[in-house]
Amino acid sequence: MEEIKKDQLEQEKEELKQETNIDDLNDENNEGWQTGEALEDQEFEENEDETLKDELLKLKNENSKLSNELEALKDRLLRLNAEYDNFRKRTSKEKEGIYTDACEDVLKEMVPVLDNLERAITVEGSVEDLKKGIEMTIRQFKGAFEKLGVEEIDATGEFDPNLHQAVMHIQDEAFGQNAVAEIFQKGYKRGDKVLRYTMVKVAN
């Protein structure tokens, strides 16, 4: 009986030892897994940090690039605005200069005509002499118009609304359809620009 009990004790002892070894092994395995998981977590965090750093660096570079482009556009806009302002001032000054030059050209041609008219009223003479003086002044005036490119509008023939202004209409078989019957006031033009329309009477 004692031997049987001894054998049983030995067997239980052996089983207990085996169970203890298994538990130690399980603990070691658990510790290993935990260590491995910790290492994996650390590597993941390190990789994530590197990724965030790369993204942040990329965003900084892009932001810097956009800032440079914005500054370049601002500078270009300022230059363009300054150029336009200079162009506007220069154009306005040129227009004023052109107008002044044009007035000077006209006045230079008109002043001699005025001189002759003033002389005419101071000269004593007959009506015929006065008439000749006026005719000479008219010729001088027309010569000034020619130099300035001004010409009389032809009002003979058919009425032209682009050149004539009808102030009266009549029915007269002696004239053709829509014909100019009489000129009340001469018209003048310079090139294609009408300075004054010819005032006329239109027949039929």
C-alpha positions as CSV (number, residue, x, y, z in Angstrom):
1,M,0.0,0.0,0.0
2,E,2.8,2.3,0.9
3,E,4.4,1.6,-2.5
4,I,1.2,2.3,-4.3
5,K,0.8,5.6,-2.5
6,K,4.4,6.4,-3.2
7,D,4.0,5.7,-6.9
8,Q,0.8,7.8,-7.0
9,L,2.6,10.7,-5.3
10,E,5.5,10.4,-7.7
11,Q,3.1,10.4,-10.6
12,E,1.2,13.4,-9.2
13,K,4.5,15.1,-8.6
14,E,5.5,14.4,-12.2
15,E,2.2,15.7,-13.6
16,L,2.5,18.8,-11.5
17,K,6.0,19.4,-12.7
18,Q,4.9,19.0,-16.3
19,E,2.0,21.4,-15.7
20,T,4.4,23.9,-14.2
21,N,6.7,23.7,-17.2
22,I,3.7,24.2,-19.5
23,D,2.6,27.3,-17.6
24,D,6.2,28.7,-17.6
25,L,6.3,28.1,-21.3
26,N,3.0,29.8,-21.8
27,D,4.2,32.7,-19.8
28,E,7.3,33.0,-21.9
29,N,5.3,32.8,-25.1
30,N,2.9,35.4,-23.8
31,E,5.8,37.7,-22.9
32,G,7.3,37.1,-26.3
33,W,4.1,38.0,-28.0
34,Q,3.7,41.1,-25.9
35,T,7.2,42.1,-26.7
36,G,6.6,41.5,-30.4
37,E,3.4,43.5,-30.3
38,A,5.2,46.4,-28.5
39,L,7.9,46.3,-31.1
40,E,5.4,46.4,-33.9
41,D,3.5,49.2,-32.3
42,Q,6.7,51.2,-31.9
43,E,7.7,50.6,-35.6
44,F,4.2,51.6,-36.7
45,E,4.4,54.8,-34.6
46,E,7.8,55.6,-36.1
47,N,6.6,55.0,-39.6
48,E,3.6,57.1,-38.9
49,D,5.8,59.9,-37.6
50,E,8.0,59.7,-40.7
51,T,4.9,59.9,-42.9
52,L,3.5,62.9,-41.1
53,K,6.9,64.6,-41.3
54,D,7.0,64.0,-45.1
55,E,3.5,65.3,-45.5
56,L,4.2,68.4,-43.4
57,L,7.4,69.1,-45.4
58,K,5.5,68.6,-48.7
59,L,2.8,71.1,-47.5
60,K,5.4,73.6,-46.4
61,N,7.1,73.4,-49.8
62,E,3.8,73.8,-51.6
63,N,2.8,76.7,-49.4
64,S,6.1,78.4,-50.1
65,K,5.6,77.9,-53.8
66,L,2.1,79.4,-53.7
67,S,3.3,82.3,-51.7
68,N,6.1,83.0,-54.3
69,E,3.5,82.8,-57.1
70,L,1.2,85.2,-55.2
71,E,3.9,87.7,-54.7
72,A,4.9,87.5,-58.4
73,L,1.3,88.1,-59.4
74,K,1.0,91.0,-57.1
75,D,4.2,92.6,-58.5
76,R,2.9,92.0,-62.0
77,L,-0.4,93.6,-61.2
78,L,1.2,96.6,-59.7
79,R,3.5,97.0,-62.7
80,L,0.5,96.6,-65.1
81,N,-1.5,99.2,-63.2
82,A,1.4,101.6,-63.2
83,E,1.9,101.1,-67.0
84,Y,-1.8,101.7,-67.7
85,D,-1.8,104.8,-65.6
86,N,1.3,106.1,-67.5
87,F,-0.4,105.2,-70.8
88,R,-3.6,107.0,-69.8
89,K,-1.7,110.2,-68.8
90,R,0.5,110.1,-71.9
91,T,-2.6,109.6,-74.2
92,S,-4.4,112.4,-72.5
93,K,-1.4,114.7,-72.9
94,E,-1.1,113.7,-76.6
95,K,-4.8,114.4,-77.2
96,E,-4.4,117.9,-75.7
97,G,-1.3,118.5,-77.8
98,I,-3.1,117.4,-81.0
99,Y,-6.1,119.7,-80.2
100,T,-3.7,122.6,-79.5
101,D,-1.8,122.0,-82.7
102,A,-5.0,121.8,-84.7
103,C,-6.3,125.0,-83.3
104,E,-3.0,126.7,-84.0
105,D,-3.1,125.5,-87.7
106,V,-6.6,126.9,-88.1
107,L,-5.9,130.2,-86.4
108,K,-2.7,130.8,-88.5
109,E,-4.8,130.6,-91.6
110,M,-7.7,132.7,-90.3
111,V,-5.7,135.6,-88.8
112,P,-4.5,137.0,-92.2
113,V,-8.2,137.0,-93.4
114,L,-9.1,139.0,-90.3
115,D,-6.3,141.4,-91.0
116,N,-7.6,142.1,-94.5
117,L,-11.2,142.6,-93.2
118,E,-10.0,145.1,-90.7
119,R,-8.0,147.0,-93.4
120,A,-11.1,147.0,-95.7
121,I,-13.2,148.9,-93.3
122,T,-10.5,151.6,-92.8
123,V,-9.9,152.2,-96.5
124,E,-11.8,155.0,-98.3
125,G,-13.1,154.3,-101.7
126,S,-16.0,153.5,-104.0
127,V,-18.4,150.6,-103.8
128,E,-16.5,148.9,-106.6
129,D,-13.2,149.2,-104.7
130,L,-14.9,147.8,-101.6
131,K,-16.4,144.9,-103.6
132,K,-13.0,144.0,-105.1
133,G,-11.5,144.0,-101.6
134,I,-14.2,141.7,-100.3
135,E,-13.8,139.3,-103.3
136,M,-10.0,139.2,-102.6
137,T,-10.7,138.4,-98.9
138,I,-13.1,135.6,-99.9
139,R,-10.5,134.1,-102.2
140,Q,-8.0,134.3,-99.4
141,F,-10.5,132.6,-97.0
142,K,-11.2,129.8,-99.5
143,G,-7.4,129.4,-100.0
144,A,-7.1,128.9,-96.2
145,F,-9.9,126.3,-96.3
146,E,-8.0,124.4,-99.0
147,K,-4.9,124.4,-97.0
148,L,-6.9,123.0,-94.0
149,G,-8.5,120.3,-96.2
150,V,-12.0,121.9,-96.0
151,E,-14.2,121.8,-99.1
152,E,-17.6,123.0,-100.0
153,I,-20.3,120.4,-100.3
154,D,-21.8,120.0,-103.7
155,A,-25.5,120.5,-103.5
156,T,-26.4,120.2,-107.2
157,G,-28.5,117.3,-108.3
158,E,-30.3,114.9,-106.1
159,F,-30.9,115.4,-102.4
160,D,-28.4,113.4,-100.1
161,P,-29.5,113.2,-96.5
162,N,-25.9,112.4,-95.5
163,L,-24.7,115.8,-96.8
164,H,-27.9,118.0,-97.1
165,Q,-30.5,119.3,-94.6
166,A,-33.9,119.8,-96.2
167,V,-35.8,122.7,-94.6
168,M,-38.5,123.1,-97.3
169,H,-40.3,120.9,-99.8
170,I,-42.0,122.0,-103.0
171,Q,-43.9,120.3,-105.9
172,D,-42.4,121.6,-109.2
173,E,-42.4,119.7,-112.6
174,A,-39.3,121.7,-113.6
175,F,-37.2,119.6,-111.2
176,G,-36.7,115.8,-111.1
177,Q,-37.8,113.5,-108.3
178,N,-36.1,114.4,-104.9
179,A,-34.0,117.1,-106.5
180,V,-32.4,120.1,-104.8
181,A,-34.4,123.1,-105.9
182,E,-32.5,125.8,-103.9
183,I,-29.6,126.3,-101.6
184,F,-30.2,128.5,-98.5
185,Q,-26.8,127.9,-96.9
186,K,-23.6,126.3,-98.1
187,G,-22.2,123.2,-96.3
188,Y,-18.6,122.2,-95.7
189,K,-16.8,119.0,-95.0
190,R,-13.3,117.9,-94.3
191,G,-12.6,114.5,-95.7
192,D,-15.6,112.3,-94.7
193,K,-16.4,114.5,-91.7
194,V,-19.3,117.0,-92.3
195,L,-18.6,120.3,-90.7
196,R,-21.9,121.8,-91.6
197,Y,-24.8,120.3,-93.7
198,T,-26.0,122.2,-96.7
199,M,-29.4,123.8,-96.0
200,V,-31.6,123.2,-99.1
201,K,-35.1,123.2,-100.6
202,V,-36.1,119.8,-102.0
203,A,-38.5,119.4,-105.0
204,N,-41.0,116.6,-105.5
